[in-house]
Amino acid sequence: MSLQGTKWWTLSLMSLKRKLRELACPATTSMCPPLEKVKGNGRSSLKINLSTKRAPSLFEIVESAHDSTSPATACSVKVPKEKKLKYIKCFPHQIREHIVNIVDAKANGHCGYRSIAGLLGMGEDEWGMVRQDLVHELHTFHDEYVQLYGSIDRVAELVYSLSCFDSFAPYDRWMTLPDMGHLIASRYNIVLVHLSIRQCLTYLPLRSVSPAPLHHKLIALGFVEDCHFVQVFLDSTSPIPPIACNWRNYRYQCARGWEIPYVPRIEAFRSSLGTNSNVAIQEIIDLDET
């Protein structure tokens, strides 16, 4: 037998021995199991991506995540043109964007006093206490209010209007502004903003020394539909109306500091109204001209 034949015979014999050994001891096989279990029946669940599109870069992945929250989302969100608050259109349009909330009051003739009680944190049901407090204010500083309102008879009319504690108040017992503005601001030592489509004014305490501006309490009372009062909540940057003229005429000298923190906000209100506004910013108005 030739040398080449001898080598072939030797290799064949070795291969036969290896096969016999694997049959006798399967653990010695050189074959490896498949990486995934292959199902015998049905369509293979293995999905092969045949797309020719290249894989995105890391920069593209980051940009995609950023874009997914900007143009598409922004376009899908509808921004309302005006706040959907009840009575919002009963106020000058220049102030509407600064109105955070409007809280209605029960319409039983006491709505003005109910709103003041609510704004002061007393609760609307304490409207009777507000009436009593304002009667006390008129009695205590009777002579000064006679000067402010012009006559003893006018002060007596205000006392009569305030002295109603029935569950329903007739028309002549309703709150009237600007009459009650000075009383409320002075009795409770607060800044009272009066807002309506016809008239807007700010009332300050007549006799007290102003505390630091941080400790001022400002509340806003809205007059709507020519017959109803509501609580109005303004944001901290809101312009506010000019101060009622009688405050300057009849305030104590010690009270002059109340005005200082509000000068920029008052000027902003004047500027926003312009020269052609129909909103009155004085205490006496002619309804035939509005």
Secondary structure, DSSP 8 states (H G I E B T S, - for coil): --HHHHHHHHHHHHHHHHHHHHHH-GGG------SS---SSS---------------HHHHHHHHHHTTTHHHHHH----SS---TTGGGS-HHHHTTEEEEE----SS-HHHHHHHHHTTS-GGGHHHHHHHHHHHHHHTHHHHHHHHSSHHHHHHHHHHH---SSS--GGGS--TTHHHHHHHHHHT-EEEEE-SSB-EEE--SSS----GGG--EEEEEEETTTEEEEEEE-TT-----B-HHHHHH--GGGGGGSGGGHHHHHHHHHHH-SS---B-SS---GGG-
